[in-house]
Each structure stands twice: as C-alpha cells, then as structure tokens.
Amino acid sequence: MAATSRAQTTVPAPVRQHQDKGSISGTLADSASGKPLREASVSLTLARDSSYVTFGITDSDGHFVLREVALGRYVVQVSALGYRARRVPVAVTAAAPAPTLGTLRLGGLSQKLGEVVVTQERAPVSVSGDTIAFNANAFKTQPNAAVESLLKKLPGVEVDRDGSIRAQGQAVNRVLVDGKPFFGDDPKMATKNLPADIIDKVQLYDQQSDQSSFSGIDDGNRQRTLNLVTKRDKRKGYFGTNGAGAGTDGRYQARLGLNRFNNGRQISALAQANNINQQGFADEGGPAAASFGPASGGPSGGGAIMRMGGGRQNPLGSSPQPTSITESGAVGLNYRDAWGRRAEVATSYLASRATTTTDQLLRRENVANLTGPEAGPPLFTDQSLLNRTTTTSHRFNLRLDYVLDSLTSLRLTPYAWWQANDLARQSSQQSSLGGRLLNQGLNGYAATSTNPNAGGNFLLMRRFGKPGRSVSANLNSTLSDQDATAFNQSTNTFFDAAGRPTVQRLNQRIAQATPTRSNVLSLSYVEPLSLRTKLETHYAFTDSRNDGRRFTTDFNEISQQYDLLNPGLSNEFTSRFQASRAGFTLQKKRLRYTVGLGLDAQQADLRVRNLSADTTVDRRFRSLLPNALFTYNGSRSRSLRLSYRTRLNAPTAAQLQPVRDNSNPLSIQAGNPSLRPEYVQALSANFSQFNATTNRSVFATLGASRVDDRIVSATSFNTRGVQTTRPVNADGFYSVNGFFSLGQRLSNHKINLNLTTNTGFIQSPSLVNGLPNTSRTWSLGQGASANSAFNEQLEFGLSANLTYQNARYSALPNQDTDYLTQTLTADIFYQLPARFVLTSDVWASNNTGRAAGFNQRVVLWNIGLARQLFANKQGELKLQAYDLLNQNRSVLRNTTETYVEDVRSRILQRYFLLSFTYNLRQFGK
C-alpha cells in the first residue's frame, strides 16, 4: 500500500520537470474603498537586472494575467493614475508555475507635489489619440550610437541609406527635441548628431499648423513629425561626439560636437567634414530652393527644373540608392532658452558647403510617335553625364513665443537663408528610332547662381473669458531673389533617312532672374456652441507674385562677345496669383470620437503678363472646397482617423514662363502661360493599435487622391528626334497608396519583429505628339525585419524586402514594363574580450526586368574592428573596411507618364578608414 502511494506521488514529477512556462495573476483595488482599479498598468521585469519582460493592463474587474512567463524570479510593478506605484517580487517555478498575487491594494497620492516622477518599465509602444510613442529602452542600440540607429528599430519606421526617414510609408520632414525645434526644421541634424542613449521615448504624430493647434479645429495642414523626448537625468549636463579619421583613396572624416543641456536651456555647437557621403544636414537649399540649372538626371535636363506630370516613381518600400559622391562640411550653433516667464526662444545658424559629383549612364525609352497617328516604335536615348555641383549656404532660423497677458500670446518664426551654386556639366547623348540613329550631341554647361531668401510666420492668438472662444491671425511671408548666369555650348549632329549628317553648334550666355514674393493672411474665429460643439469661421487671402527675366545672347565671332540677343530664347514676364477663401468648420468632440465638417468658397485670379510680347492673360477661378474629418480613440490604445480635403494648386513661375529652355538642345522645355490651377481631392485613413498584453502593434494607412486640371507634360518629337516638353492641364489623374505594419515583441527572447506591406497605384494622363497617353503604374512591396539586443555582448538586425513594379502605357503597349527588386540587410555588434568590438553590416540587392546592362546583383559588405578606451568606454579606435567585396553599384529605374529610364551611377567603392572617436558624457552638472 505504501509502495502504491509512493508511486502515485512520483508520477507528476516528470510532468513538472517539463513545465517551462507559467503565468502570474492578481487583482488591483483601491486601499480605502476596495473598488477595483481598471486599465491600470502592470509591468514584469527580471529580478536580477530589471530588464523588461512583458506588460499588461487590468480589466474592468481590476484583474490581470501575465501569460507565457518563463521560469525564474521577477518583480511585478503595478501603477495607476492618482495612486502610488507598488513593486512585488514573485517567482515562477516548476512547482508553482502559476503564482497569484491576490488583491494588491494601492494607496492614493494624498499630497500635492510640484512634480511627480514615476519610474517604471513602460510598454515598448503606446498609442494615445493620434500620437504613437515608442519606449527607447525597449529598442536597444549600440553604445554611443546616434538617434538614427534607434529609429531603424522602431515598427513602421524606415531610414533610407541617405538618412531620410519614412514613418508608416510617409516622409518625416520635421524632428523636434523635447517638443522644440533643433536647428530649425532640418530632421537630419537631430537624428545624425544626437546620441540614442539620451532618448527616453520617440513620439510620432501628424503635427497640425500652429494656428490649428491653438484653435483646436483641424485645418488639414499637417506635417509628419518625430519628437525626441530626452531622459530626465540627461537634461542637465554636457555631451557630444568628437572624432577624426583618414583612409585609403584620400577618404577622410572629422566631426566635433558639444551640447550643453540645462533643463530648459539647450546650447549645441556642431561641426563636420568628410568625403564619404555622410552629410549631417539636409541639403534642400531652404524654403525657396534654387531651381536654375540643368537637371542632373537624364536627357530631359533643362535650365529650369519643372516637375510635370506624376514625376519620377521609384518602387515603394525600397530605400533610394546613392547616385553620387559628396564632399561636405558644416558648422552650426543651436540655442534654446526661456527668457523670463513670458518669452521662450529657439534659434540656430548653420553654414555648409557641399560638392556633389554625379557620373551616370542613362538609357531612356520614350513613348514617341514621329510618323503618324498610329503608335510607332519607341525612341531610345542613351546618355553619359558628368555633373559637378558646389553648394554654399547660410541658414538662420528663429522661433520666439511671447505671452502678452494671460489670454494673449504671439509666435514669431522668421528665417533668412542664402545659397550659392556653382555647376559644371558635360554630357553626350544619342537617340535612335527603330534601330536608325537620329542624332548625337555633345553638351557643356556651366552656371553660377545666388539665391537670398527670407520670410517667416507671425501668429497672434487671443482667448476670451468664455471657454472655447478664440480668435487668431496668421501671416506667412516668403521673399526670394534668385540670380543666375550660365554658358551653354553644344555640338549636335542630326542624321536624315539616308544617314547624311547635319551639324549644329551653339555657344550662348543665359542670364536669368526670378524674384518671388508671397504673402498669406489667415484669420480664424472659434465660437463654442455647446460644451462639445464648436463653430469656426475663417478667411484667408493669398497674394503670390513672380517675375521672370531670361535673356539669351549668342556668341559674336566678330566682337568675341555674347552680344547677339536671341529673341526666341529670351523673355520677360510677370505672374500674379491672388485668392480669397472663406468658409466654416463645425466640429463636435466627444470622449471617444471627433467629427468635423466644413465648406469653403474660393475665388482665385491669375494674371500672366508677357512684357516681351506685350500680351496679358487674365483668368478667374471659382471653387467650392469641402472638407470632413472623423477621429476615434478607442480603449486599449486603438486609434482611427479619416480625412477628406480639397485644395487648389497654382502653377509655378517656371511652368508659366512662355519661353523655350534649350540648355540641352536635344531636349527642350517650355512654359505655358495658359495653365489653370489644379483641383485636388485627397482622402486618407490612419489606424493604430497596440495590445499591451501581447506586445503587438498594428499601423495602417490608406490614401487616395484625384486631381482635375492636373498639370502634366505634353511631349513632342520632330523627325530629328528632338524632344520638346511643355506643361498642360489634363483630367484623369488618380493615385492610391497603402501601408501596413505589424510589430511583435518577443520579450522572453528580446527580439522585435516587424512586417511591412506597401502598395501604390498611379494613373497619369499626358500628351505625346498631340495624342493622349495614359500611364498606369503600380507597385507592391513586402518587408520583414528582426532586431535584438540579445545581451550585453550581442546585438543583431536582419531585414528583407521584395518589391514588384510595373508600368503600362496606352499609347505604346510595347513599352509596358515589369521589374523586381530584392534587398537584404543584416548587421551585427559583438563585444569581444579585452574591450574589442566587432561590427559588420551587409546590404545585398538584386533586380531584374531592366534594360540590358542595367540589371545588377550587389553585395555591399562593411566590417569594423574597434578597441574601446578609457574608464567608461568613451573612447574608440576603429578600423573600418567599406565595401569589402568591392561590388558597390547603383542602378535605379525611373518611370513617368511618358518614359521609362534606367540610370547607372558611379558611387563610393572599397576603402579602408582608421578613426578615433571620443564621446563626451557628463550629466548632472
């Protein structure tokens, strides 16, 4: 009998030995009333090192269960708004795989504190309204890594090889630090120059305009924004990254950085110089970037860059490849502080110089019809291009917030930018049709330009005694005065049907000036109709004036001067666009949702006066512009936003300029003073959800647009193969794009998984030799990534992306194209003994379906060995090998409504670099 009892008691033992997962449960209640605490936070951390394991939220009865917990010792931390946090140790063992903590009673915060700091393990992702917050501690980075490395690990966030950021498929153009500008609106200054280890969380949201944020009425003007929230213990002290390196083939890099943060006061001084394509700043050239000089990408490059039609479309979901080699340098200062109780200022200055060398081979297949109404064979153009551009700029930005009284405040955001460009281009190209050579050309083009521009925003805000009632006035101004001189020299040979050549030579000087003045005044008044309903009435007046003077003179062999005016290529004109827009928005806001409906009426007048031809074109446009908005903020971090907006887009000065631009004599561009504004209708949907129990995040966006009177290209070819392009209005433009991201954190294995799907469709009309042509381009991309800070010694990341794209053309089905792009990236950080560190990253790309000679298979492998120095590992001596296999190449495919183009560029290839870096970290002082 005893033997039988012993046998029965030993049966469960083997089962318990195989039990490797358990659960932890409990209930939270108010210590005074005993009332259950719903939607309270429950965090689980390892007892040995406090590292994050999982997270949960209590249900309506205050109950929680943390499942799939590995055997071990833990600490459960519970917290709720208005209550003191509580920590409870617990062990999950084979003998007790499902411990229960019973009822945990939390005491209220009985005294009022000036500031309450609660330290706890937060969920890796949280959603509050339309803001998504990523907990930086859940996405570990390498020691002394920049913020850019942290962003690459966040679900739904992609960082291209050039540092550009996309979040949920949309470009991020603004990065703030603690809610304030850092070096103006340049996103790269923060992501490339601030260390990741000072960041507490990263917030992602669509920032409304200042006027809209004040009134509480969404006006549709939103900008995808990242806000870097610093850790509280890192807001006082000194930090920065300083280093220098030299390598083979004359490669070098140097950087200096010193940041002084003292809570609200921030002072940063940065400097950098290198010739390895590592620009620590954006190079767009300011709010009114210069547009003079030939485009560097393709045979259609002309003196005035005009984005017509759908523009170039790259495969969705694939990071743009570098297409040039850049040597850059910059110095900058950033300052932010509160001046007393009434004023807060943020200002910056940046001086930069960048020299970009572009060496490319291009093959373009045009929709061309040279002989009759029926679709003919495509026109092939091959071009060799060497382009060198040096850009020097000075940028000053300021934001001043000033409180006049308890109800009135103003915000001033002036800027002043100055930019100079020096460009030199050499190109050769030839065009053929049906195997017959049509033309050949050699072109030399040199241009210098200066572009001072300034402007800013003035916002006056006033609240009233009645809650919700407000009035605001906003004035936005832009002034620029671009002045440029260019020399155009070319030799072009044309071949007739028998192959006989005709030679044409050009030697011209081009002087161009384009002063621009734009002012927009917006007035808004908000009246609360009830506790939850507001009515906004608004009015906006726009006045935009553009002058254009372009004089082309031919070289005089007799006087040896450029003194022969070419009337056909010279023109002086003015354009003025004025619009008055008035309307209302009715908005109702409840606890979970917000609904807004609005209607505007707009009258716009466009006057284009050709001073050279003494002609004037006057046009008046009247439009109704409806809008609608719906937002829903559900429980459990769930958010949905639907938006419908309409607007008018006025044509640019370059598009209205009624003169030919023959900077490339084989590809001429001209303007059209009869253009009408575009009427745009845009629909967007955004969904975000994070499940704290499963550590799963879901982000989805869907956008669609329709454009009436779309400004597209009308392209014509003569029998010599010379292309002439001008902008025209056409209907039939539609676009749809979608993005989906699924993120999953495996806490027990410290792995973050992310799946992304993106798709897009664009239908764009155009004209080819007067015949309608409709292009339809769609793409589908699927990506997957995994990254992990496995332990203190090992960190790794792996991602893969597959993108398919095709283009269909109604005028020439034979030009329809399909192509596939595959990319794979992997990186590893491994801490070796004796303070040595091994780093390695691989970027592999393979594409098919392109023109012969433009398909590629590339493996870019970089590897580095570093020795950490000094007591806190703040110093590092590193030997790096870039492109170890010497395979780096760049091949891109561009598609528009009239052509498909493959571009192969010369870029950086194998070099070795020895560098020393010192990371200053001194906080609390």
N, C-alpha and C positions, 0 to 999 in steps of 0.2 A: 504493500500500500504506500509505504514511504517512497519506494523506488518510482512508483507511478506518479506520485506528487512531484518528485524531483524532475521527472521527465516533462511533466506538464509545465513546470515553471521555467524550464530552459528552452522551450520551443520559441517564445517571442524574441529571445536574444539575437539570433541571426537576423531577424527582420529589422530590429532596431539598428544593428550594425550597418545596414544598407540604407538607413534613413539619412539623407544628406541635405534635405531641405525642410524648412519648417515655416511657422508663421507666428506673428506677435499680434495680440489683440488687446483692446481695452476700451474704456469709456471716459469721456471728459465731462465734467459738471462744474457748475458754479459752487464755490465752497460755502457760500452763505445760503442761497436759495435751493441748491441741489438741482437747478434747471440744467438740462443737457446743453452743451456748447456745440452748435452745428457749424460746419465749414471752418473748423479750427485746423491749424497746421500740425502735422506730425512728421518729424524727421528722424531717420535712423542713421547713426554713424557708428563706425568701428570704435571700440573702446580703446584700442592701442594707439591710434593716430588721429582719431576724429575725422577720418575721411568719409565722404558722403557715400551712402549705400542706396537708400530709397526714400520715398516721400509719400505721404498720404493725407487725406482730408476726412474729417469726421462727417457722418451722415446726419440726417435730421434728428436722430436719437442720441447724437454725441458719440456713436460707436465708430471704431476704426479697426481695420485688419491690414497688417503688412504681410503679404504673402511671398512665397518663393525666397525665403531668407535662409542663407547657408548657415551651417552650424558655426557657432562662435559667440564671442562676447560683444555686446553692443551697448549703446546709450540711446534711449528714446527721448527726444526733446519735443515737448508739446508747447504750443503757444496759441493765443487767441487775442484779438484786438481788445484792449482795455484790461487785460489780465497779465499777471506775472508768468513768465515762462517757467517751465519745470523740466528738470532732467532726471531720468530714471534709468539706472543700469539694469540690464537684462541679459540672460544667456539662453541661447538656443542649443540644446544638446540632443544627443540621440535618445537619452532617457526622457527628456522633456522637450519635444520638438515644437510644441505649440503653447508657449507660456502666455498667460493672460495677466495683465496688469491691474485688472479690476477697474474700479472707478477712481480716476485721478481728479481731485478737486483743485481748481485753480482759484487763487485769491485775486481780487481786483486791485488795480493801481489806485491806492487811496489818496495819494498826494499829487498835486500838480507840479510838474517838472518843466523847467525851461527847455530841456531837450532830453529825450529818452532814446537811448541807443540800445537796441536789442540785437545781440549777435546770435545767429542760428544758421543752420545749414538750410539753404533755400533750394527750391526745385531748380533744375537746370534751365527750364523755360517756364515763363508765366505769361498770361495774356490778361490785360486789363483794358477794357474798351478797345480802342484801335491801336494800342501800344503793346508790342511784344518785347519782353525783357529776357535776356539771356544772362544767366549767372556765370560770370567768368571763371569762378572756382571749379565749375563742372567741366570746363574745357581747357585742360592744362596745356601749357605751351613750354617750349624750351627756355631755359634760363636766359634772361636778357633779350628775349625775342621782342620784336615790335608788335604793335597792335594788329598789323596786317596779318600776322601769323595766327592770332586769336580769331579774327574774322573768318579765316578759311575753314575753321572747325565748326562754325555755327550752322544749324539746319536752315536750309533755304537761302544761305548767303554764299555768293561766289566771288572770288577775287581773281581777276584776269592776270596774265603774266606781266602786264604793264601797270598793275596796281589799281585799275578801275574796279569798282565794286558794283555788283548787282545783288539785289535782295528780292526774293520771290519773283525773279525774272525781270525786275525793273532797275534801271540805273540809279545809284545813290550819288547825288550831287552835293550833298551837304553833310558834314560831320562836325558835331558840336562836342565840347568838353565841358561837362557839368552844366549843360544847357546853354552854354555861351559860345560865341564864335572863337575859333582858334586859327589865326592867320586868315581872317576873312572867311570866305566860302570855299577855300581850297581843301578838298577832302583828303588829299594825299599828305598834306603837312602833318595831320594828326596821326593817320594810320601808319605812316612810314617813319615817324620821328619820335613818337611816344612809346614807352615800354609797356608791354602787355601786363606785367606784374603789378602795375599800379591801378589797373581797372577792376572795379567791383562788379559792374554789370554793363551790358550793352543794350540800349533801348532802340527799337526800330519802330518808326511810325511815319505817317504822311503829315508833314508839318504844314499847317494852314498859314495863310498870309497873316502878317501882324494885325491888320485891320479885322480880318475874320476871327482871329483868336480873341481879340478884345470884345467884339460884338456878340460872339457865341453863335453866329449864323455862318454856316459853311458857304463860301462863295465859289468853291470848286478850284481855287488856286492852291494846289498842294504840291509839296516837294518831298520826295522820298529822303528821309533823314535818319542818320545814326547819331545817337547821343551816348558818349562815353562817360559813364559815371565813375569817378575815381573813388578808391577806398578812403575811408575817413582818416585812417592813420597815415595815408600818403598825401594828404592835402597840406602838409607842412613839412618843408624840407627842401633839399637840393637833389637833383638827379639829372642825368644826361648820358649820352653815348659819344665817345670820342675815339678816333682811331685813324689809321692810315695804312695803306698797302701798296705794293708795287709788284708787277708781274711781267710775264713774257709778252712779246709783241707790243711793248710800250703801254700796257694796261696799268691803270692806277686808280686809286680811290682814296678819299680823305673826307672826314666829317668831324665837326665839332658841335657839341650840344650842351647847353646849360639851361636848366629850368629851375626856377625858384618859385615854389608854391607856398603861400602862407594863408591857408584857408581861402578867403575870397580873393586875395591878391595873387595874380599869376604873372610872372615875367619869364619869357623864353628868348634865348638867343641861339640861333642855329646857323650853321654854315656847312656846305658840302661841295665837293668837286670830284668828278670821275669821268671816265670814258668807257664805262661798261653798262650803259643804258639804265642806270639806277637814278632816275630823276626823283627827287624827294618832293616835288611840287608839280602841280598841274600846269600845262603849257598851252592852255587855250588862248591866252592872249588878252583876257579881260572881257568885260561885258560887251564891248564893241570891237571884237577881234577884227584884225585887218583881213580884207578879202581880196586884196590886189595881188597879182602874180599868178603864173600858171599853176594849175593843179598838178601835184606831183604824181598822181595816179592815173596814167592811161592816156591814150591818144587824144581824148577829148579835152585834155588840159588846156584851158584858156586863161586869158588875163583876169577875168572876173569869175570867181567860183560861184556857180549858180546851182543850187540843189533843186533839180527839177524832177518831177515825177516821184516815184517811190523811193528814189535814191538807191544806194547800194544795199543789198540784202545779204548778210552773212548767215551761215547756218545758226539756228537758235541753239543755245546751250553749249556752244563751243567758244572757248576763250580766243580772242583775237591774237594772232601771232605777231611778233615784232616784224617790221618791214624795213627797218633802217638801223643805223648805228648813231648813237647820240653821245656827244661830249657836253657835259653841263656843269654849271656852277651856280651857287646861290648863297646869299646871306640874308638873314631876316631877323626881325625883332617882333615880339608879340607881348602886349601889355593889357592886363585886365585888373580893375580895382573898383571899389566903391569910394566915391568922393563924398563923404558925409552921409547923411541919411536920405538925401534927396537924389543924388546922382550916382550912376554906375556907368563906367566906360570900358569899352573893349576896342583896342586899336592894334594895327600891325603894319609893318613895312617889309617888303621883300624886293630885293634886287636879284635878277637872274640873267644868265646868258646860256644859251644852248645852241650847239651846232649839230645839225642833223644831216647825215649823208645817206641818200637813198640811191641804190643801184639796182635796177629792176629790168626784167624781161617780161613783156606782156603779150598775150595773144587774145584778141577780141573777135568775137563772131557777132556781126551786126545783122539785124533784120533789115535787109536792103532790097530795093526794087529799082533798078536803073533803066528798065526797058519798056515796061507796060503795066497795065492794071493788074496782071496776074502776078502772084508771088514768085519771085525769081530766086536764084541761088543766094546764099548768104555772102556777105562781104567780110573777108578775113583781113585783120590788121595786125601786123607784128611790129613791136616797138622795143627799142633799147633805150633806157632812160638813166641818166646820171644827174642827180639833183642834190645841191648842197645849199642849206638854208641856215643862216645865223640869226637868231632872235634875241634881242636885248630888251628887257622890260623892267620897269619900276612900278610897284603896286603899293598903294596906300589905302587902308580901309579903316573906318571908324564906326562904332555904334555907341551912341550916348542915350541913356534912359534917364529922364529927369522928371521928378514929381513936383508939379507946381503947387498942388494942395491935395487934400485927402480925396478929392473926386476927379482931379485933372492931372494928366501926365502927357509927356510927349516923347517920341523916339526919333532920333536923327541918325541916319546911316549914310553919310557921304562917302565917296570913293574918288580916287584920282589914279589913273593908270597912264603910263607912257610906254610905247612899244616901237621898236625899230627893227626892220627886217632887211637882210641882205641875201639875195637869192641868185644862184647861178645854175643854169640848166643846159645840158647837152643831150640831144635826143636824135635818134634816127628811126625811121619807120617806113614801112611799105604796106600797100593794100593790094589785094588780089580778089578777083571775082571769077568763080568757075575755073580756077587754075590759071587765069590770064592776069598778068601783072598790070595794074592800073597806074600806080605812082610810087615814087620813092622820095624821101625827104630827109634833109639834114637841117637841124634847127639849133641855134644858140640863143639863149635868152638870159638876160641879166637884169635885175631890178633891185631898187632900194626904195624903202617906204618908211614913213614915220606916221604914227597914229596916236596922238594925245587924245585921251577921252576922260570925261569926268561926269559926275552926276550923283544921284543919291535919292533917298527916300525921306520924306518928312511926314510924320504921323502925329496928329493931335487927337487925344482921347478924353472924353468927358462923360462921367456918370452923373446920375441925378439922385435925389433923395428917394424916389420910388425905385425899389429893387427891379433890376432888369432893364430900366430905361437908360439909353446911352446915345451919344452922338459922336461921330469921328470924321475926320477929314484927312485924306492921304494924298500927297503929291509926290509923284515919281518922275524924275527928270534924267535924261541922258543926252550928253553932248560929246561929239567926236569930230575930228577934222583930219581925215586921212589924206596924205600927200605922197605921191609915188612917181618915180621916173624909171622907165625900162627901155632897154635896147633889144630889138628883135632882128636877128639876122638868120636867114634861111636860104637854102638852095633846094628847090623841088623840081623833080623830073616827072613828066606825065607821058604816058605811052598810049598811042592810038591803037586801033584794032589790028593794024599791021605791025605793031611793036615799035613804030618810029617814035623817038623821044622828043619832047619839047621841054626846055629848061626855063625855069622862072626863079629869079633871085630877088630877095627882099633885104633891105637894110633900113630900118626905121627906128625912130625915137618916139616913145609914148610918154606923155605927161598926163597924169590923172589926179584929180582932187575930188573927194566926196565928203563934204561936211554934212553932218546929220544932227538934227535937234528933235527931241521927242519929249513931250510932257503929257502926263495922265493925271487928272484930278478926280478923286473918288470921294463921294460923300455918302454917309450911312447914318440912318436914324432907326433905332430899335425901340418899339413900344410893347410892353408886356400886356397881352390881352387877358391873361389869367395866370395862375401860378405855373402852368406848364406850357402855355402857348405864347409865342412872340411873333410880332409882325415887323419885318424890316423893310423900309423903303430906301432906295439907293439911286444914286445918279453918278455917272462917270462921263468925263469929257476927255477926248484924246486928240492931240494935235501933234502930228509927225511930219517933219519937213526934211527932204533930202535934195541936195544939189549935186549935180554931176557934171564935171568938166573933163573931157577926154580929148586931147589933141595929139594926132599922129602926124609926124613930119618925116618925109623920105630924105635919104642922104643925097646931097647935091654933089655930083662928081666935079663940078666946076669950082664951087666955092669951098668944097671939102667941109661942108657944114650940113646939119639937119635943118634945112630952112625951106623945104618944099612941103607945104601943108597938103595933106591927103584928106580932101573933104569927105570922101566916102567912109573914112575910118575916124572921123572927128565929130564931136558933138558937144553941145552944152544944153543942159535941161534942168528943170526943177520939178519936184513932185511934192504934193501936199495931201495928206490924208487926215481928215477930221471926222470924228464920230461922236455923237451924243447918244448915251444909253441910259435909260431909266426903267425902273421896274420895282417889284416887290418880292419878298420871300416870306411865306408863312411856315413857321416851324413849331411842331408840337413835340415835347420831350417828356417821356415817362421814365419810370425806373429802369426798364429793360430796353426800351427802343426809342428812336427819334425819327420823326417823319418831317420832311421839308418839301415844299412845292413852291416854285417861283416862275415868274414870267417877266421878260424884259422886252422892250421895244428899242430898236436901234436905227438911227439914220446916219449913214456914212457918206461923205463926199470925197471923191478922189479927183484931183486936178493934176494933170501932167502937161507941162509946158515945154515944148521943144524950142529953145531960143535960137538954135542954128537954123531951123526950118521955119521959124515963126508960126508954129501951129500950137493949138491948145486942145486938150481932150478933157472934158468935164463929165463926170459920172456920179450919179446919186444912187445909193442902195438903201432900201428899207427892209428890215428883217425883224421877225419875231423870234426870240431866243428863250425857249422854255428850259427849265431845269427841275430835277427831282432828286431827293436823297432819302435813303432809308438805312438806318443802322440798328442792329440788335446785339445786345450784350447779355448773353445767357449765363447761366450758372456753370460752374466747372470750367472756367477760362475758355468760353466759347464766344466768338465774335463774328458778325456778318455785316458787310457794308455794301450797299448798292447805290450807284450814282449814275445819273444821266445829265449830260452837259452839252450845250451848244455854244458856238463862238464863230466869229469871223476872223480870218487871217488875211491881212493886207499883203499885196505883193511887195517885194523888196525893191530898193533902188536899182540894184543890178539887173533885176528882171525887167524893170520898166525902161532901162536905158536903151533908146532906139538907135543903137549903133553897133556895127559888127566889131567883134574882137578876133583878130587874126594872129594872136600870139602863137598859135600853132596853125600855120596856113592850110594844113590838110584837115583841120577840124575847127571850123569857125563857129563862134557863138554870137548870138544877137539877142537883144531885148525886145520887149513888146509893150508899148505904152498903152495898149487897149486891154490889158489884163484886168479882170474883176477879182474881188476878194473871194477867198474860199469860204464855203459854209460847212462847218464841221459839226457832226453829231457824234458824241462819244458815250458809250455805255461801259461801265466797269462793275465788277463784283469781286469782293475780297472776303475770304473766310479764314479764320484762325481758330485753332483749338489745341489745348494742351491738357492731357489727362495726367494729373499728378500721381495717381495710383499706379499707372503703368509706365510712366515716364515717356509717353508718346506724344509727339506734336504733329499737327497737320496744318499746312498752309496751302491755300489755293487762290489763284487769281484768274479772272477771265475778263478780257477787254475786247470791245468791238467798236469800229468806227465806220462812218460813211461820210464822204466828202463830195459835196456838189460844187461845181465850178473848180474842180481840182486843178492846180497849176501843174501841167505835165509838159513833156517835151514833144515838140514837133520836129522831126529829123528828116532831112532831105539829102540825097546824094546825086551829084551830077555824073556825067559819063566818065569823068576823070577820077571818080571815087572820092572827091572832096565832100566832106560831111559838113552840113550847116544845121545848127540846132538853135531853136528859139522856144521860149515858154508860151503855152496857150492854155486856155481853160477847157476842161472836158468833164463830163459826168461819168459815173460808173466806177468810182474808186471805193473799195471796201477792204477792210482788214479785220482779222480776228486773231487773237493770240491768247494762249492759256499757259498756266504754270501750276504744277502740283508738287508739293514736297511732303514727304513722310519721314519724320525723325524718330528714332528709338534709341534710348539709352539703356544699355545693359549694365546696371550698376555693379553687379557682382563681379563682372569682368572689366569694368571701367572702359567700356567701348561705346562710342557714339556712332550709330548707323544713320545713314541718310539716303533716301531715294528721291530723285527729282525727275519729273517729266515735263517737257515743254513742247508746245506746238504753235504753229503760226500759219496764217494764210493771208496773202495779199493779192488783190485783183487791181490792176492799174491800167488805165487806158493811155494811149499815145497815138501819134500820127507818124507814119513813115511814107515819105513822098506823097503826102496828102491822103493816104489810105489809112483807115482805122486799124489799130493793132492793140489787142488786149493781152497783157501778160498775166499769168496766174502762177504764183509761186507759193509753195507750202513746204513746211519742214516739220520734222518730228525728231525730238531728241530724248534719250533716256540716259540718266546718270545714276551712279551708285557710289557711295563713299563710306569709309570706315576710318575712324581715328581713335587712338587710345593713348593715354598717359598710363601705361601699364604699371609701372612702378617708378621709383626714383632713378633707375638706371635706363629704362627703355621707354621710348615714345615712338609711335609709328603712325603713318597715314597711308591710305590706299583709296584711289578713286578711278572710275572708268566712265566713259561717255561714248555713246553711239548716236550719230546724227545723220538723218537721211533728208535730202532736199531735192526737189525737182522744180523745173520751170517749164511752162507751156506758153506758146505764142500763137495767137490766132492767125497772124499774117504769114507765118512761116513754120509750119509744123515740123519741118526737117531740123529746125534749130532746138526743138524740145530736148531737155537735158535732165539727167538724173545723176546724182553722185552721193557718195557715202563717205563719212569721216568718222574715224575711230581714234580715241585718245585714251591713254592710260597713264596715271601718275602714281608715284609711290615715294615716300620719304621716311627716313628713319633717323632717330637720335639715340645714341647708345653711349652710356657713361662707362669708360674703360677704367682699369686700375690706374693708380698714380695720377689721377686728375686729367687723364687724357679723354677726349670726347671724339667720337666718330659720327659724322653726319653724311648723309647721302640722299640724293633725290634723283628721280628718273622721270622724264616726260617722253612718252612714246606716242607717235602719231602715224596713222596710215589712212590714205584716201584713195578713192577710185572713182572713175567716171569722168575724169577731166581730160583736157586736150593732151595729145601725145607730148611727153616730156615734162608735164606739169603734175603728174601723179607722183606721190612721194611716200616713202616709209622712213621715218626718222626716229632715232633713239637718242635723246639728249640726256646724258648722264653726268651729274655733278657730284663730286665727292670731296670731303674735307676732313682733316685731322687737326684737332686743336688741343692745346695744353692750357688748362685753367690755372691762373696765377693769383697770388695774394690770399689773405686770410679768408675773405668772403667770396672768393672766386670772381672778383670783379674785373680781373684782367684776363685776356685771352690772346694767345699767339696761335695763329691759324694758317695752315697751308691748304689752299683750295685748288682743285682741278675743275675747270669749267669745260663742258663738252668733251669729256674724256675720250669718247669714241670718234670725235671729230666728224659728227654726222649732222650737225645742226643746219637746217634749211628752213625756208619759209615759202610756202605756196598757198595762195588764197584764191578763192573763187568769188567774184562779184557778179550779181545778177541785177539787172534793171528791166524796165519795161521795153527796152529796145536792143539790149545786147547781153551776152554772157562773156565774162572776161576771166582769164586765169593770169595770175601775177606771181612771178618768182623773184624773190628779193635776196640780196646779199646781206647777211646778218653776222653777228658775232659767232666766231667758231673757237676752237680749242685754245685755251690759255691757262697759265698757272699763276696764282696770286698768293703772296705771303703778306699777311696783315697782322697788326696788333690793335686790339680794342680794349679800352678801359671804360667800364660802366660805373658812373658816379651814382651812389645810392646813400643818401644821408638824410634820414627823416626824423621828425620830432624836434628839429631845431629851427 
